[in-house]
């Protein structure tokens, strides 16, 4: 695949016209910019050469299957989030001489996908399990190809899982609130069936108990998982005059963004009136007003681990019946939490 002028321009943060001048050795471009463009061009050529060489010598192929059941979480607002998984998987696959293929299925009936998986001419498959529920896994038991799942976890299912440590993350969030003297702490959840949200809620309750803080159901709010849905749901809650806690743990960053918008609309200030912490550290979190404190887990590391486990299954070097990995994270402290 040839390198395009637009690719170079995007990385160098210059116009395509500027790149064209440099590549054609024309005047009109500063020396520093010229050298930067030439360096980026050479880097892209080397990377493209490596990719082409790998394609020719690849010992096999692995497929990453993104299954969108309802799209409340797997939508364009989370494309960056998913791309981090792909970056990690591509890197690990490349290092092990495997080619990574990427496919997306949108369906509410998992059984529709099974014939496609059975006919797959690949060595193994990693499935993005974000929107899958417990019942969905019955369909995958028919598959003979090595399978692994990422971004979900079910202890009783005989598959390999790589997920973020949601419970440990919830403990970090609650502990941070407690360290800032908050004792009225709430949780913003969603009725959508997501394993990660379930674990975060369980971790939230356990962390409150550890800190001897009562779990108050009045401080647990349920909103739609999409931005627009969460915004309208929270606005409705606020307009009823609902009492708010001093601190809120949002099930993810996107819901936090939507709720902050609703808070501002009714005059609730962040963090002066309510402190809030999210989960995911999406790129927008650092640009929010105020910048959002949030839990960050390395999706790249999760992607790498998923490939490592799958290759172990392909090569039959993994002896354990199943392996379930939780990747821990760190709290990124910004300006959305107030000390009382």
Protein Blocks (a to p, Z undefined) as FASTA:
>chain_A
ZZdfklmmmmnopafklmmmmmnopghiafklmmmmmmmmmmmmmmmmmmmmmmmmogbd
cddddddfkopmmcfklmmmmmmmmmmmmmmmmmnopacdddddddfblklmmmmmmmpc
cfbdcddfklpcfklmmmmmmpmbdcddehiacfkbccddddddfklmmmmmmmmmmmno
pabdcddddfbdcfklmmmmmmmmmmmmmnopacdfklpccddfbfklmmmmmmmmmmno
pacdfbdcdfbfklmmmmmmmmmmnopacfklpccddehjaaklmmpccddddddddfkl
mmmmmmmmmmmmmnopafbfbacddddddddddfkbccZZ
